[in-house]
Each structure stands twice: as structure tokens, then as C-alpha cells.
Amino acid sequence: MQPHQLNPVIEPQFEAVNQYILNHLHSGVPLVEKIGHYIVESGGKRIRPLLVLLAANAAEYKGEDHISLAAVIEFIHTATLLHDDVVDNSELRRGNDTANAKWGNAPSVLVGDFLYSRAFQVMVEIGSMDVMQVISNATNIIAEGEVLQLLNAKNPDTTEDAYMQVILGKTAMLFEAATESGAILANASQEQREALRLYGRHIGIAFQIIDDVMDYLSTAEEMGKNVGDDLAEGKATLPLIHAMREGNEEQRQLIRQAIRKGGLEDLQPIMDIVHSTGSIEYSRNTAYAEADKAIQVLDALPESSFKETLKQLADLAVKRKS
């Protein structure tokens, strides 16, 4: 079951978001539309726009601006994907060739810029200064998170705290902005707005940790990207950080060396170390703890099917296979 199918009331709203996105990819430059449609239509669960819809409904919103707001969040997310794939030299995304693999780096970066600016055009139409403040702040922090990740690349001394700071910036901030902005649209109380903000933060952290775990578990077909991409880029993610902490000196040195040089020469022995040191279980448990926090903060919201769906979504985020 796809996440948007968890709640039948959300399904038509979710379809309206998809249609809104396609309608707002228009451009006088054909290549912009071509790449925009390619990346937007290449799959993905659309969890971030779904969070906007669920948050707004859970806070008892009755209008229609949550549809365009959800599209804003997806435009921003898609822009970050285009830029990320260029930075990481990625060749696969959601099981398809990345835009940069098909058209090159320059068009990918520039179409990412187009999607960012289109998101802000739509935000102006929504006309909420509070929403603009939350989302513009989030995009700034996301950019900082990406730079921080770049600085930490090929650094085997990356700590767990530094890792958490990176994923809070590059991933969790957009989840947080999605749920908080949905609450703002609904004129939610300060308590409910804060609860939805924290829910987004915790589920975003959990989501990224599980993403990083899957790099040492899944097949390329399951993940939609190449196995070992993180190791190839020299990223010290939580499974590796824990494995270095718990492994013996020989294991520690092998991981440190692999992070420093990048590449996939040592992928299989490192996967063995990650499993033997309990690093998969540790990382999963860390993600489960974040999902539990997300569920707990929802106590501030009134009872509704949307609140229950938010709980289900937190559970789904940590139990997914792709």
C-alpha cells in the first residue's frame, strides 16, 4: 500500500496535488519542462506533500490552499534531488537514470533553480507570511546541511552528533516545514503547531536513518539507487559510525580507510562488519526511537482519522524496504 492510500479522505486531495504539480511545470523553455516532468513523474512516494495534507487536516483546516502548499514542498524537494545528484555524481534515482546522467550537470542544476523559484512563486500566491517564513528558513537550513555533509565527506572522525546535525538539516527540516506550514494554514493553536513541527522533525530524522541503513541492506532494485552509494561517496553514516565505535582495531581501520578513499573496493567486508557489530540494529533502533517521539507529540491534536494516519505513517517510515 502506498502511504497516501492509508486514508481514503486524503486520496483525492493527494491526486489534486499531483495534478497541481504537473500544471505548474509549464515553461517557455522546452528543456525545463522536459527535465521537470521527468524528475517529478519518475516515482517516489510523495511523503512530504502528504505530510502537508495530513497536518492541515489533523488541525481541522477547511480551505484548499493546502493543495498548493503541498506542491510547494514537493517542488523544493525535487529541486534538492536534482542538485544532490549533481553533487554526488549519482547515476540512479528511484530506479531510473538521474537527470544529470541523461542531460548533464548544468541543465540539472538550472532546472533545480527553476523549481525552487516556482515554489516561491506559488508561496506568494498563498499569501501567508508565516508560511513563507517557515519555508524560506527551512530552505536555507537545507542548503547549510548539504554543505555540512560535503565538509564531512571522507572524514572518518565524523561523530554521531555531527551526523545527526547533517540529517536534521538536509532531510528533517523539509519534513518539519511541511507539517508546521500545514498547521499554520489551519490556524492551529501554538501547542498544536509545535506538536506538528516536532512530529515532522522526528519522522524526518527516522526516515533518513532508515535510508542510510538500506545502503547496507537492500538491492539496487529495492532501493532505486546503487547499493553502497554512501560508502562510494565517503559518507560516514550512522551504521559506519557505530561499527567504528564497536568494532575491533582491524575493523575500525578498514572502515576508516574506506571512508577516506571512497569507492566500493571494500564494500562486502564492510557490510559484514556493519552486520557483525550490531550496527544495523543500533541504527534501526535509533530510527524507531525517533518515530516513537513523533507519535507521542501527536497527543496535542484532537482525535481524528488524520491523526491516526500520521501515527501509521511514522510506523511505515521505519519499516519500509525502499
Secondary structure, DSSP 4 states (H G I P E B T S, - for coil): --GGGG-TTHHHHHHHHHHHHHHT---SSHHHHHHHHHHHTS----HHHHHHHHHHHHTT--SSHHHHHHHHHHHHHHHHHHHHHHHHT--EETTEE-HHHHH-HHHHHHHHHHHHHHHHHHHHHHT-HHHHHHHHHHHHHHHHHHHHHHHHTT-TT--HHHHHHHHIIIIIHHHHHHHHHHHHHTT--HHHHHHHHHHHHHHHHHHHHHHHHHTTT--HHHHSS-TTHHHHTT---HHHHHHHHHS-HHHHHHHHHHHHH-SSTTHHHHHHHHHHTTHHHHHHHHHHHHHHHHHHHGGGSPP-HHHHHHHHHHHHHHH---
